């Protein structure tokens, strides 16, 4: 999904696949298992699973078929596998494309790196929550600039992250925008219009002003619509090449390790290339698996 579950922070880091050599995968979130089936209490209300399925079982990034059976039973869903396969193989623009509600976004596998994990050399890109940080948190931009990491702004589930949640309606949850600071390494003839920095900075200034005046803070029951409108306005003013969705099997990127998303307009993969990010075309004879975060 575009940002990650709103319960666990406003910034997501997507690791390189090469850093997954010592990754342990659980068939459900182990913390939420304790919150919903154990004695640990949390202020959030999580969907109630089938606790009789038992605690999450463990596997790896290459040995995971046995996790599917537990997940289907634990999430008490006969369509869990079908829904996730649909999400990987199709897009919002396909007929009957896969939509997710807030509960669906919590039915994931939990992955833990079982060795020392170093940021330098292992981070593919960073996703920041638009409603939580845009116009306010310069630090995430500064860190990405210094580290040379691609920064994307995720739309997220603004209604679900409101306090209290507004509804549980299905949403695409697949919208991201490329931050122009990352586009500084692009081939300007392909993806970097000369005015894109000024356009982005003006939207940042407007959001910062609203935050200072107390009109908009993090998404809540009264301002989630304002953030939805602000995101839509920024997306409309940025070039189509700056509008991305998360990678999936359908994208068939030539080098998945170097790619950070798919262009929502053309479907082309957006990738690092020889020190640059470029619009990389499909390679239909080479299949890869989707991003792991």
SENUFI-45080 format. One record per residue: residue number from 1; y, x, z of N, C-alpha, C in turn; residue in one letter. Coordinates in steps of 0.05 Angstrom, whole numbers. Layout:
BEGIN
- n_n.v_n.u_n.w_ca.v_ca.u_ca.w_c.v_c.u_c.w_res
- NUM_Y_X_Z_Y_X_Z_Y_X_Z_A
...
END
This chain:
BEGIN
- n_n.v_n.u_n.w_ca.v_ca.u_ca.w_c.v_c.u_c.w_res
- 1_-24_17_0_0_0_0_25_18_0_X
- 2_48_6_-4_71_22_-10_82_39_13_X
- 3_81_29_38_91_44_60_69_50_81_X
- 4_53_31_87_33_33_109_38_10_128_X
- 5_21_6_147_25_-16_165_50_-12_182_X
- 6_67_-32_185_92_-29_200_87_-23_230_X
- 7_63_-26_240_58_-22_268_58_7_276_X
- 8_55_25_256_50_53_263_70_73_252_X
- 9_95_65_250_116_84_243_129_78_217_X
- 10_151_92_212_168_87_189_166_108_167_X
- 11_150_129_171_146_150_151_116_155_148_X
- 12_108_157_123_80_163_117_78_189_100_X
- 13_59_206_107_54_230_92_28_228_77_X
- 14_29_233_51_5_233_35_-4_262_31_X
- 15_-28_268_40_-39_295_39_-51_301_12_X
- 16_-52_326_5_-67_335_-19_-97_330_-15_X
- 17_-110_324_-36_-139_319_-34_-154_344_-25_X
- 18_-143_367_-31_-157_392_-23_-156_396_7_X
- 19_-140_381_21_-139_383_50_-159_366_64_X
- 20_-175_351_48_-194_331_59_-222_343_63_X
- 21_-225_369_63_-252_381_64_-265_376_91_X
- 22_-249_372_112_-261_367_138_-250_341_150_X
- 23_-253_320_135_-242_294_143_-265_276_152_X
- 24_-261_263_175_-279_243_186_-267_216_181_X
- 25_-283_198_170_-274_171_163_-288_150_181_X
- 26_-273_132_192_-284_110_208_-282_84_193_X
- 27_-301_66_197_-302_41_182_-281_21_190_X
- 28_-266_27_211_-243_10_220_-225_28_237_X
- 29_-202_18_242_-183_33_260_-195_33_288_X
- 30_-200_57_299_-213_59_325_-195_49_347_X
- 31_-169_54_345_-150_44_365_-149_14_366_X
- 32_-148_1_342_-147_-28_342_-173_-40_352_X
- 33_-196_-26_348_-221_-35_360_-219_-37_390_X
- 34_-207_-16_402_-204_-16_431_-184_-38_440_X
- 35_-163_-43_424_-143_-63_431_-155_-91_429_X
- 36_-172_-96_409_-181_-123_405_-209_-129_417_X
- 37_-226_-108_419_-253_-112_430_-257_-99_457_X
- 38_-239_-82_465_-242_-68_490_-222_-78_511_X
- 39_-217_-61_531_-201_-69_554_-172_-60_551_X
- 40_-166_-44_529_-139_-34_526_-121_-57_515_X
- 41_-98_-60_527_-80_-82_518_-55_-70_504_X
- 42_-47_-84_483_-23_-75_468_-4_-99_465_X
- 43_22_-93_461_41_-115_458_38_-129_431_X
- 44_27_-115_411_23_-127_385_-1_-145_385_X
- 45_0_-166_368_-23_-183_364_-37_-176_338_X
- 46_-61_-165_340_-75_-157_316_-95_-179_309_X
- 47_-103_-180_283_-124_-200_275_-149_-195_291_X
- 48_-162_-216_300_-186_-214_316_-210_-209_298_X
- 49_-223_-185_302_-247_-179_286_-272_-191_298_X
- 50_-295_-186_286_-321_-194_297_-331_-171_314_X
- 51_-326_-173_340_-332_-151_358_-362_-147_361_X
- 52_-378_-167_354_-407_-164_356_-418_-144_336_X
- 53_-402_-137_316_-410_-117_296_-411_-89_309_X
- 54_-399_-86_332_-400_-60_346_-377_-42_338_X
- 55_-376_-19_351_-355_1_346_-356_12_318_X
- 56_-333_21_307_-333_32_281_-353_55_278_X
- 57_-365_57_255_-384_78_249_-369_100_233_X
- 58_-380_124_233_-367_147_221_-380_156_196_X
- 59_-364_168_178_-374_180_153_-355_202_145_X
- 60_-356_209_119_-337_229_109_-326_218_82_X
- 61_-308_234_70_-296_226_45_-316_225_22_X
- 62_-339_237_26_-359_236_5_-385_222_13_X
- 63_-387_215_38_-411_200_48_-401_176_64_X
- 64_-399_153_50_-385_131_63_-398_104_56_X
- 65_-419_103_41_-430_77_33_-439_60_57_X
- 66_-449_73_78_-458_59_102_-434_46_117_X
- 67_-410_56_112_-386_45_125_-380_17_115_X
- 68_-387_12_89_-381_-14_77_-394_-37_92_X
- 69_-419_-34_99_-434_-55_113_-421_-62_139_X
- 70_-413_-41_154_-400_-47_180_-373_-60_176_X
- 71_-357_-50_157_-331_-62_153_-332_-91_145_X
- 72_-351_-98_128_-354_-126_120_-360_-144_145_X
- 73_-378_-134_163_-385_-149_186_-363_-149_207_X
- 74_-350_-126_211_-329_-123_231_-305_-140_225_X
- 75_-297_-139_199_-274_-155_191_-281_-184_185_X
- 76_-306_-190_189_-316_-218_187_-308_-230_160_X
- 77_-313_-214_139_-304_-222_112_-326_-216_92_X
- 78_-333_-236_76_-352_-231_55_-338_-220_30_X
- 79_-312_-220_30_-297_-211_6_-282_-185_11_X
- 80_-287_-172_34_-272_-147_41_-275_-126_19_X
- 81_-300_-120_10_-304_-100_-10_-292_-109_-37_X
- 82_-296_-134_-44_-285_-144_-69_-254_-142_-70_X
- 83_-241_-149_-47_-212_-147_-46_-202_-119_-50_X
- 84_-215_-100_-36_-207_-72_-39_-212_-61_-66_X
- 85_-235_-68_-78_-241_-59_-105_-220_-70_-125_X
- 86_-213_-95_-121_-193_-108_-138_-166_-93_-136_X
- 87_-160_-86_-112_-134_-71_-107_-134_-44_-121_X
- 88_-157_-31_-122_-158_-5_-134_-158_-6_-165_X
- 89_-169_-27_-176_-175_-28_-204_-155_-44_-220_X
- 90_-139_-60_-208_-120_-77_-222_-92_-72_-211_X
- 91_-72_-86_-223_-45_-82_-214_-32_-109_-210_X
- 92_-8_-109_-199_7_-133_-194_12_-148_-220_X
- 93_14_-134_-242_21_-146_-268_-2_-158_-282_X
- 94_-27_-153_-272_-50_-165_-284_-52_-194_-275_X
- 95_-65_-210_-292_-70_-238_-284_-86_-239_-258_X
- 96_-77_-254_-239_-92_-255_-214_-91_-229_-199_X
- 97_-70_-213_-202_-68_-187_-189_-71_-189_-159_X
- 98_-79_-168_-146_-85_-168_-118_-61_-169_-100_X
- 99_-58_-189_-84_-36_-191_-64_-48_-187_-36_X
- 100_-32_-177_-18_-41_-173_9_-22_-187_29_X
- 101_-34_-197_50_-17_-207_72_-17_-186_95_X
- 102_-3_-192_116_-2_-172_138_-29_-166_150_X
- 103_-46_-187_153_-72_-182_164_-89_-164_146_X
- 104_-87_-169_119_-102_-152_100_-95_-123_102_X
- 105_-69_-117_108_-60_-89_108_-72_-74_132_X
- 106_-86_-88_150_-98_-74_173_-128_-71_170_X
- 107_-139_-78_147_-168_-76_144_-175_-51_128_X
- 108_-166_-28_138_-169_-3_124_-190_15_139_X
- 109_-197_37_126_-213_57_139_-194_78_152_X
- 110_-201_87_175_-185_107_189_-196_135_183_X
- 111_-178_153_174_-187_180_167_-173_200_186_X
- 112_-188_219_196_-177_240_214_-185_267_203_X
- 113_-166_285_201_-172_313_192_-184_328_216_X
- 114_-208_337_213_-223_349_236_-220_379_236_X
- 115_-196_389_231_-190_417_233_-160_419_235_X
- 116_-149_443_239_-120_446_240_-108_438_214_X
- 117_-89_420_215_-76_410_191_-47_420_190_X
- 118_-41_436_170_-14_447_167_1_433_145_X
- 119_26_426_151_42_413_131_46_430_106_X
- 120_54_455_110_60_473_88_36_477_70_X
- 121_39_470_45_18_474_26_-2_451_24_X
- 122_0_431_42_-19_409_42_-8_381_37_X
- 123_19_379_37_32_353_33_37_348_4_X
- 124_28_325_-6_33_317_-34_61_304_-36_X
- 125_66_285_-19_92_272_-19_96_256_6_X
- 126_120_245_10_127_230_34_138_203_26_X
- 127_131_182_41_141_155_37_156_146_61_X
- 128_181_138_58_197_128_80_202_98_77_X
- 129_203_84_100_208_55_100_237_50_93_X
- 130_242_34_73_269_28_64_284_13_86_X
- 131_273_-8_96_287_-25_116_292_-10_142_X
- 132_275_8_149_278_22_175_297_46_173_X
- 133_298_60_151_311_86_150_333_89_129_X
- 134_333_72_109_352_76_87_381_72_97_X
- 135_398_91_91_426_90_99_430_100_128_X
- 136_410_109_140_412_116_169_400_143_176_X
- 137_377_150_164_361_173_174_362_195_153_X
- 138_383_212_154_385_234_135_364_255_139_X
- 139_352_256_163_334_278_170_310_279_151_X
- 140_299_255_145_276_254_128_282_266_100_X
- 141_306_261_90_315_272_65_319_302_67_X
- 142_330_311_89_335_339_93_309_355_94_X
- 143_289_344_109_264_358_111_250_359_84_X
- 144_250_337_69_237_337_43_251_357_24_X
- 145_277_358_26_292_377_9_285_405_15_X
- 146_284_412_41_277_440_49_249_447_43_X
- 147_230_428_46_202_434_42_194_432_13_X
- 148_211_419_-4_203_415_-32_183_393_-36_X
- 149_184_373_-18_166_350_-20_179_327_-34_X
- 150_164_313_-50_174_289_-63_178_267_-42_X
- 151_201_254_-43_207_232_-24_209_206_-40_X
- 152_193_186_-31_194_159_-42_203_140_-21_X
- 153_217_119_-29_225_98_-10_208_74_-15_X
- 154_194_65_5_175_43_2_188_16_11_X
- 155_181_-4_-4_192_-31_2_180_-42_27_X
- 156_153_-40_29_140_-48_54_139_-78_57_X
- 157_128_-86_79_125_-115_86_147_-122_105_X
- 158_171_-127_94_194_-131_111_191_-154_130_X
- 159_179_-176_120_176_-199_137_156_-194_160_X
- 160_134_-179_153_114_-174_174_125_-154_194_X
- 161_143_-136_186_153_-116_205_176_-128_222_X
- 162_185_-152_215_205_-165_231_195_-170_259_X
- 163_214_-175_277_206_-180_305_219_-207_314_X
- 164_203_-229_316_174_-230_311_168_-232_281_X
- 165_143_-227_272_136_-230_244_143_-258_234_X
- 166_153_-259_209_163_-284_199_140_-301_187_X
- 167_121_-288_174_100_-304_161_77_-285_154_X
- 168_56_-295_142_33_-279_135_26_-284_105_X
- 169_47_-289_89_43_-296_61_35_-271_45_X
- 170_18_-274_25_10_-251_8_34_-239_-7_X
- 171_34_-213_-9_55_-198_-23_42_-175_-40_X
- 172_56_-166_-60_45_-143_-76_42_-118_-59_X
- 173_62_-111_-42_61_-87_-26_55_-62_-43_X
- 174_69_-60_-65_64_-36_-83_89_-26_-95_X
- 175_112_-28_-82_138_-20_-94_149_4_-79_X
- 176_155_25_-95_167_49_-85_189_58_-104_X
- 177_209_72_-93_231_83_-109_232_113_-105_X
- 178_236_128_-126_238_157_-125_266_164_-116_X
- 179_267_181_-95_293_190_-85_304_211_-104_X
- 180_330_209_-113_341_228_-132_340_257_-122_X
- 181_339_262_-96_337_290_-87_311_302_-97_X
- 182_290_286_-101_265_296_-113_268_299_-143_X
- 183_284_283_-155_287_284_-184_304_308_-193_X
- 184_315_323_-174_330_347_-181_313_367_-196_X
- 185_287_366_-193_269_384_-207_259_373_-233_X
- 186_269_350_-241_258_337_-265_271_349_-290_X
- 187_257_345_-312_269_350_-338_289_328_-343_X
- 188_315_334_-343_336_314_-345_333_296_-370_X
- 189_322_307_-391_319_291_-415_299_269_-412_X
- 190_281_271_-392_260_251_-389_268_231_-368_X
- 191_275_241_-344_277_222_-321_302_224_-304_X
- 192_321_239_-311_343_245_-293_370_239_-305_X
- 193_379_214_-307_405_207_-317_427_220_-300_X
- 194_449_227_-312_469_242_-299_482_228_-275_X
- 195_482_200_-276_496_185_-255_477_175_-233_X
- 196_452_183_-233_433_171_-214_439_179_-185_X
- 197_449_203_-181_457_211_-153_479_194_-143_X
- 198_499_189_-159_522_173_-151_514_144_-145_X
- 199_496_134_-162_487_106_-158_472_104_-131_X
- 200_454_123_-126_439_123_-101_457_126_-77_X
- 201_476_145_-79_494_150_-56_511_126_-50_X
- 202_519_111_-70_535_87_-65_518_66_-50_X
- 203_493_62_-57_476_43_-43_471_53_-14_X
- 204_468_79_-11_464_91_16_489_85_33_X
- 205_512_89_21_537_85_36_540_56_45_X
- 206_533_37_27_535_9_34_516_2_57_X
- 207_491_12_56_472_7_77_481_19_103_X
- 208_492_44_102_501_57_126_524_41_139_X
- 209_542_30_123_564_15_133_554_-11_147_X
- 210_535_-24_135_523_-48_147_510_-42_174_X
- 211_496_-19_175_483_-11_200_504_-5_222_X
- 212_525_10_214_546_17_234_560_-8_245_X
- 213_563_-28_228_577_-52_236_558_-71_251_X
- 214_533_-63_253_513_-79_268_502_-102_253_X
- 215_508_-105_227_498_-127_212_468_-124_205_X
- 216_460_-100_198_432_-94_191_422_-72_210_X
- 217_400_-77_222_385_-56_235_358_-56_223_X
- 218_337_-49_238_310_-52_227_305_-81_221_X
- 219_287_-87_203_282_-114_195_276_-132_219_X
- 220_289_-154_220_282_-174_240_284_-202_228_X
- 221_281_-221_245_278_-248_235_303_-258_219_X
- 222_326_-246_226_351_-256_213_360_-239_190_X
- 223_351_-214_188_362_-197_167_342_-187_147_X
- 224_317_-195_149_297_-185_130_305_-192_101_X
- 225_316_-216_97_325_-223_70_347_-205_60_X
- 226_365_-196_78_386_-177_70_374_-151_60_X
- 227_353_-141_73_341_-117_64_325_-121_38_X
- 228_313_-144_35_300_-149_10_320_-149_-13_X
- 229_343_-161_-9_364_-161_-29_375_-133_-34_X
- 230_378_-117_-13_388_-90_-16_369_-73_-33_X
- 231_343_-76_-27_323_-61_-42_323_-70_-72_X
- 232_325_-96_-76_325_-106_-104_349_-96_-119_X
- 233_373_-95_-105_397_-85_-118_395_-56_-125_X
- 234_384_-39_-107_380_-11_-113_361_-7_-136_X
- 235_339_-22_-136_319_-19_-157_331_-27_-184_X
- 236_348_-48_-184_360_-57_-209_380_-36_-220_X
- 237_392_-20_-202_412_-1_-211_400_26_-218_X
- 238_376_32_-209_362_57_-215_348_54_-242_X
- 239_343_76_-256_328_75_-281_299_65_-275_X
- 240_287_53_-295_260_43_-292_241_66_-285_X
- 241_247_90_-294_229_113_-288_229_120_-259_X
- 242_248_109_-243_248_115_-215_233_94_-198_X
- 243_222_75_-212_207_53_-198_177_57_-201_X
- 244_164_63_-178_136_71_-178_119_51_-162_X
- 245_93_53_-167_74_39_-150_52_60_-142_X
- 246_38_55_-120_17_74_-112_-4_79_-133_X
- 247_-15_103_-133_-36_109_-153_-61_94_-146_X
- 248_-76_87_-167_-102_74_-165_-120_84_-187_X
- 249_-145_75_-186_-165_84_-206_-155_78_-234_X
- 250_-142_55_-237_-134_46_-264_-115_66_-277_X
- 251_-101_83_-262_-80_99_-273_-91_123_-289_X
- 252_-115_133_-283_-127_155_-298_-109_178_-302_X
- 253_-96_188_-281_-78_210_-283_-93_236_-291_X
- 254_-80_252_-307_-92_277_-316_-98_296_-294_X
- 255_-80_297_-274_-84_315_-251_-74_300_-226_X
- 256_-93_287_-213_-86_270_-190_-73_286_-168_X
- 257_-81_310_-164_-70_327_-142_-40_331_-146_X
- 258_-31_330_-171_-3_336_-176_14_310_-179_X
- 259_2_287_-177_16_262_-183_23_247_-157_X
- 260_45_232_-159_56_218_-135_58_188_-139_X
- 261_52_178_-162_54_149_-167_53_143_-197_X
- 262_53_117_-202_53_107_-230_78_92_-235_X
- 263_90_96_-259_114_82_-267_107_52_-269_X
- 264_122_35_-254_116_7_-254_123_-7_-281_X
- 265_138_6_-298_145_-5_-324_126_3_-345_X
- 266_119_28_-347_102_38_-368_73_44_-359_X
- 267_69_47_-333_42_55_-323_37_85_-324_X
- 268_55_100_-335_51_129_-337_52_142_-309_X
- 269_35_162_-305_35_176_-280_59_194_-277_X
- 270_70_194_-253_93_211_-246_82_235_-230_X
- 271_86_259_-239_72_282_-228_90_307_-226_X
- 272_81_325_-208_92_352_-208_80_366_-233_X
- 273_96_382_-246_85_397_-269_101_423_-272_X
- 274_88_446_-268_101_472_-271_127_473_-255_X
- 275_126_463_-230_150_464_-214_168_440_-218_X
- 276_161_423_-236_177_399_-242_161_374_-238_X
- 277_174_351_-235_161_326_-236_165_315_-264_X
- 278_145_306_-277_148_296_-305_134_270_-308_X
- 279_142_256_-329_128_231_-335_103_238_-351_X
- 280_80_237_-338_55_246_-350_40_222_-362_X
- 281_32_225_-387_19_203_-400_-9_199_-391_X
- 282_-20_176_-397_-48_171_-391_-67_192_-404_X
- 283_-89_198_-391_-110_213_-403_-135_196_-401_X
- 284_-141_180_-421_-161_159_-419_-190_170_-416_X
- 285_-194_195_-423_-221_206_-421_-226_221_-395_X
- 286_-207_219_-376_-211_234_-351_-205_214_-328_X
- 287_-224_209_-311_-221_189_-290_-219_203_-263_X
- 288_-201_193_-246_-198_203_-220_-199_180_-200_X
- 289_-199_187_-174_-199_167_-153_-171_165_-142_X
- 290_-164_143_-128_-137_138_-119_-128_157_-97_X
- 291_-102_156_-91_-91_172_-70_-104_166_-43_X
- 292_-106_187_-27_-116_183_1_-93_191_19_X
- 293_-87_174_38_-65_180_56_-75_177_85_X
END
